[in-house]
Amino acid sequence: MGGFSAQDLTAIFVMQGFAGLSFFSVLLLMALGLAIIYGQMRVINMAHGEFMVIGAYATYLLTSALRHLPGGLDVSVFLAIPVAFLAAFVVGYFIEWLLIRHLYHRPLDTLLATWGLALIMQQGFRSAFGAREVSVPVPDWLRGSYRPTMMIDIPLNGLAIMLLTVLVTVAVWWFLYRSRWGLRVRCTTANREMSGAVGINTKRVDRMTFAIGCGIAGIAGAAFTTISSTGPTSGSLYIVDTFLVVVFGGAGSLVGTIASAFSIAQAQSIMEFFMGGSMAKVLTLLTVIGILLLRPEGLVASKVRR
């Protein structure tokens, strides 16, 4: 294969596979939030990537404020997660009250309105932080890499992101399937009228669900700052892949979202090495379209009574 030895190919697949896991981690964090918003509420939120950017800029501001304090940079890593979640949650709560609540059951209007919202938010980021990308310094204990062999180099920040992704995924699972609030969300999704009849405040459920989905995107933004710089349009680079993950995995399915994010991230990462980023995205998209033609409900169909 291209003149590579078996040892070279092994190292390439391991390195690209781990790069795919880093991409998978950020993509899954984004997709978890969108799976809640789109899968549970059927709201097409084209501004979801901008909520990731809110979390990234919140992390940047927090780190800038604490980096000059003794041990501040180390502490900021742990504070950034709740701060990024809270920042995106508050903005999402306000956006649902101001805009989204008027557009339920109108998917095309929701798509156009949130696309316009994304452009407004991008300009807001550009006015507040400038057009240049900003970087967040990484603490010393997240720098460097783990080297199981001389040819394989695994960054420590990637391992930290994967650990964060596992924790958030477990938290989302508990929220949806073990908490009373998750029960209200699933009841509202299954039958809104009946849920209202038994005393569930469906409007409050919608608002909190949308805000929580945005908050999870904010956590993705905090994770994103450890592997890349942040700019006003950084979120738009992930929104197509995120929607692709949610639709391909099966709207409303947590297991399908995880499986879809993993397969798409790994396929793109490995193919990028051999044929370039653009061709890798094209082949991945064509493969997903082919599978969706055979299985329109996605990898895992959610069982919802309509």
C-alpha positions as CSV (number, residue, x, y, z in Angstrom):
1,M,0.0,0.0,0.0
2,G,1.9,3.0,-1.3
3,G,5.3,1.5,-0.5
4,F,4.6,1.4,3.3
5,S,5.9,-1.5,5.3
6,A,3.6,-3.5,7.6
7,Q,5.2,-1.7,10.6
8,D,4.6,1.7,9.0
9,L,1.0,0.9,8.2
10,T,0.4,-0.3,11.8
11,A,1.8,2.9,13.2
12,I,-0.2,5.0,10.6
13,F,-3.5,3.3,11.5
14,V,-2.9,3.6,15.2
15,M,-1.9,7.3,15.0
16,Q,-4.8,8.2,12.6
17,G,-7.1,6.0,14.6
18,F,-6.3,8.0,17.7
19,A,-6.6,11.3,15.8
20,G,-10.0,10.0,14.8
21,L,-10.8,9.3,18.5
22,S,-10.0,13.0,19.3
23,F,-12.2,14.1,16.5
24,F,-14.8,11.6,17.6
25,S,-14.7,13.0,21.1
26,V,-15.5,16.6,20.1
27,L,-18.0,15.4,17.4
28,L,-19.8,13.2,19.9
29,L,-20.0,16.0,22.5
30,M,-21.5,18.2,19.8
31,A,-23.8,15.5,18.6
32,L,-25.1,14.6,22.1
33,G,-26.4,18.2,22.5
34,L,-27.9,18.2,19.0
35,A,-29.4,14.7,19.6
36,I,-31.3,16.1,22.5
37,I,-32.5,19.2,20.6
38,Y,-33.2,17.5,17.2
39,G,-33.9,14.0,18.3
40,Q,-36.2,14.8,21.2
41,M,-37.6,18.1,20.1
42,R,-37.4,17.9,16.3
43,V,-35.8,21.4,16.2
44,I,-33.3,22.0,13.4
45,N,-30.8,24.2,15.1
46,M,-28.3,25.5,12.6
47,A,-26.7,27.7,15.3
48,H,-25.6,24.7,17.3
49,G,-22.0,25.2,16.3
50,E,-22.1,28.7,17.6
51,F,-23.0,27.4,21.1
52,M,-19.8,25.4,20.9
53,V,-17.9,28.6,20.2
54,I,-19.6,30.3,23.2
55,G,-18.1,27.5,25.4
56,A,-14.7,28.0,23.7
57,Y,-14.7,31.7,24.3
58,A,-15.9,31.3,27.9
59,T,-12.9,29.0,28.4
60,Y,-10.6,31.5,26.8
61,L,-11.9,34.3,29.0
62,L,-11.6,32.2,32.2
63,T,-8.1,31.0,31.3
64,S,-7.0,34.6,30.5
65,A,-8.3,35.7,34.0
66,L,-6.6,32.9,35.9
67,R,-3.4,32.2,34.1
68,H,-1.4,34.8,36.0
69,L,-2.4,33.5,39.4
70,P,-0.3,30.8,41.1
71,G,-1.7,27.4,39.9
72,G,-4.5,29.3,38.1
73,L,-3.9,27.6,34.8
74,D,-4.2,24.1,36.3
75,V,-7.4,25.1,38.1
76,S,-8.9,26.7,35.0
77,V,-9.0,23.3,33.3
78,F,-11.5,22.0,35.8
79,L,-13.4,25.3,36.1
80,A,-13.8,25.6,32.3
81,I,-16.2,22.7,31.9
82,P,-19.0,24.0,34.2
83,V,-18.4,27.6,33.1
84,A,-18.6,26.7,29.4
85,F,-21.8,24.7,30.1
86,L,-23.4,27.5,32.1
87,A,-22.5,30.2,29.5
88,A,-24.0,28.2,26.6
89,F,-27.0,27.0,28.8
90,V,-28.0,30.6,29.7
91,V,-27.7,31.8,26.1
92,G,-29.7,28.8,24.9
93,Y,-32.4,29.3,27.5
94,F,-32.8,32.9,26.3
95,I,-32.8,32.0,22.6
96,E,-35.5,29.4,23.2
97,W,-37.7,31.9,24.9
98,L,-37.0,34.7,22.4
99,L,-37.1,32.7,19.1
100,I,-37.4,28.9,19.2
101,R,-40.7,28.7,21.1
102,H,-42.5,30.5,18.3
103,L,-41.3,28.0,15.7
104,Y,-42.2,24.6,17.0
105,H,-43.7,22.2,14.3
106,R,-42.3,24.6,11.6
107,P,-39.0,22.9,10.6
108,L,-38.2,25.0,7.6
109,D,-38.8,28.2,9.5
110,T,-36.7,26.9,12.4
111,L,-33.9,26.0,10.0
112,L,-33.9,29.5,8.3
113,A,-34.2,31.3,11.6
114,T,-31.4,29.5,13.3
115,W,-29.2,29.9,10.3
116,G,-29.7,33.6,10.5
117,L,-29.1,33.4,14.2
118,A,-25.8,31.7,13.5
119,L,-24.7,34.5,11.2
120,I,-25.7,37.1,13.8
121,M,-23.7,35.2,16.5
122,Q,-20.7,34.9,14.3
123,Q,-20.7,38.6,13.7
124,G,-21.1,39.2,17.5
125,F,-18.0,37.0,18.2
126,R,-16.1,38.9,15.5
127,S,-17.0,42.2,17.1
128,A,-16.3,41.1,20.6
129,F,-13.1,39.1,20.1
130,G,-11.9,40.1,16.6
131,A,-11.6,38.1,13.4
132,R,-8.3,36.4,14.5
133,E,-8.4,33.0,16.2
134,V,-7.5,32.8,19.8
135,S,-5.7,30.0,21.6
136,V,-6.0,28.7,25.2
137,P,-2.8,27.7,26.9
138,V,-2.7,24.1,28.1
139,P,-1.3,23.3,31.6
140,D,2.0,21.4,31.8
141,W,0.4,18.2,32.9
142,L,-1.7,18.1,29.6
143,R,1.3,18.7,27.4
144,G,3.4,16.0,25.9
145,S,2.4,12.5,24.9
146,Y,2.3,8.8,25.7
147,R,4.6,6.7,23.5
148,P,3.8,3.0,23.7
149,T,6.4,2.4,20.9
150,M,9.0,4.5,19.1
151,M,6.6,5.1,16.1
152,I,3.3,5.8,18.0
153,D,2.8,9.1,19.8
154,I,-0.5,9.7,21.6
155,P,-1.1,13.3,22.9
156,L,-2.2,13.6,26.6
157,N,-4.7,16.3,25.8
158,G,-6.5,13.8,23.5
159,L,-6.7,11.3,26.3
160,A,-8.2,13.9,28.6
161,I,-10.8,14.8,26.0
162,M,-11.8,11.2,25.6
163,L,-12.2,10.8,29.4
164,L,-14.4,14.0,29.5
165,T,-16.5,12.6,26.6
166,V,-17.1,9.3,28.5
167,L,-18.2,11.2,31.6
168,V,-20.6,13.5,29.7
169,T,-22.0,10.6,27.7
170,V,-22.8,8.7,31.0
171,A,-24.3,11.9,32.4
172,V,-26.6,12.3,29.3
173,W,-27.6,8.7,29.5
174,W,-28.5,9.1,33.2
175,F,-30.3,12.4,32.5
176,L,-32.5,10.9,29.7
177,Y,-33.2,7.4,31.1
178,R,-32.8,7.5,34.9
179,S,-33.9,11.0,36.0
180,R,-37.4,12.3,36.5
181,W,-36.6,15.1,34.1
182,G,-35.6,12.7,31.4
183,L,-38.9,10.9,31.9
184,R,-40.7,14.1,31.3
185,V,-38.7,14.8,28.2
186,R,-39.4,11.3,26.8
187,C,-43.1,11.6,27.7
188,T,-43.3,15.0,26.0
189,T,-41.6,13.5,22.9
190,A,-44.0,10.5,22.8
191,N,-47.3,12.4,23.4
192,R,-47.2,16.2,24.1
193,E,-51.0,16.5,24.6
194,M,-51.2,13.6,27.1
195,S,-48.1,14.8,28.9
196,G,-49.8,18.2,29.4
197,A,-53.0,16.5,30.5
198,V,-51.1,14.7,33.4
199,G,-49.5,17.9,34.6
200,I,-46.2,18.1,32.8
201,N,-45.3,21.7,31.9
202,T,-44.3,20.9,28.3
203,K,-43.2,24.5,27.6
204,R,-40.7,24.4,30.5
205,V,-39.5,20.9,29.4
206,D,-38.9,22.3,25.9
207,R,-37.0,25.3,27.2
208,M,-34.8,23.4,29.6
209,T,-34.1,20.6,27.1
210,F,-33.0,23.1,24.5
211,A,-30.8,24.9,27.0
212,I,-29.2,21.7,28.2
213,G,-28.5,20.6,24.6
214,C,-26.8,24.0,24.1
215,G,-24.9,23.6,27.3
216,I,-23.4,20.3,26.2
217,A,-22.3,22.0,23.0
218,G,-20.5,24.5,25.3
219,I,-18.7,21.6,26.9
220,A,-17.6,20.6,23.4
221,G,-16.2,24.1,23.0
222,A,-14.2,23.8,26.2
223,A,-12.7,20.5,24.9
224,F,-12.1,22.0,21.5
225,T,-9.8,24.7,22.9
226,T,-7.3,22.0,24.0
227,I,-6.7,20.8,20.5
228,S,-7.3,23.8,18.3
229,S,-7.6,27.6,18.2
230,T,-11.0,29.3,18.3
231,G,-12.4,31.8,15.8
232,P,-15.8,33.3,15.1
233,T,-16.6,30.6,12.5
234,S,-15.1,27.6,14.2
235,G,-18.6,26.2,14.9
236,S,-19.6,26.2,11.3
237,L,-16.8,23.7,10.6
238,Y,-18.6,21.1,12.8
239,I,-22.3,21.7,12.2
240,V,-22.6,19.6,9.0
241,D,-20.7,16.6,10.5
242,T,-22.8,16.9,13.7
243,F,-26.1,16.8,11.8
244,L,-24.7,13.9,9.8
245,V,-23.9,12.0,13.0
246,V,-27.4,12.6,14.5
247,V,-29.3,11.6,11.3
248,F,-27.1,8.7,10.5
249,G,-27.2,7.3,14.0
250,G,-30.9,7.6,14.3
251,A,-32.6,10.7,15.7
252,G,-33.2,10.4,19.4
253,S,-30.9,7.3,19.8
254,L,-28.0,7.7,22.2
255,V,-26.4,4.4,21.1
256,G,-26.8,5.3,17.5
257,T,-25.3,8.7,18.0
258,I,-22.2,7.2,19.6
259,A,-21.8,4.5,16.9
260,S,-22.3,7.1,14.1
261,A,-19.8,9.6,15.6
262,F,-17.2,6.8,16.0
263,S,-17.6,5.4,12.5
264,I,-17.6,8.8,10.7
265,A,-14.7,10.2,12.7
266,Q,-12.6,7.1,12.2
267,A,-13.4,6.8,8.5
268,Q,-12.5,10.5,7.8
269,S,-9.3,10.4,9.9
270,I,-7.9,7.3,8.2
271,M,-8.9,8.2,4.7
272,E,-7.5,11.8,5.1
273,F,-4.0,10.4,5.4
274,F,-4.2,8.5,2.2
275,M,-6.3,10.7,-0.1
276,G,-6.7,14.2,1.5
277,G,-9.4,15.8,3.6
278,S,-11.8,16.8,0.8
279,M,-11.9,13.4,-0.8
280,A,-12.3,11.7,2.6
281,K,-15.3,13.8,3.4
282,V,-16.9,13.1,0.0
283,L,-16.4,9.3,0.3
284,T,-17.7,9.4,3.9
285,L,-20.8,11.4,2.8
286,L,-21.5,9.0,-0.1
287,T,-21.2,6.0,2.1
288,V,-23.6,7.5,4.7
289,I,-26.1,8.4,2.0
290,G,-26.0,4.9,0.6
291,I,-26.6,3.4,4.0
292,L,-29.5,5.8,4.7
293,L,-31.1,4.9,1.4
294,L,-31.2,1.3,2.6
295,R,-32.0,2.2,6.2
296,P,-33.7,5.6,6.4
297,E,-34.3,5.5,10.1
298,G,-30.6,5.4,10.8
299,L,-28.3,2.9,12.4
300,V,-30.5,2.6,15.5
301,A,-34.2,3.4,15.2
302,S,-35.7,4.9,18.3
303,K,-39.1,3.4,19.4
304,V,-41.4,6.3,19.8
305,R,-45.2,6.1,19.9
306,R,-46.8,8.6,17.6
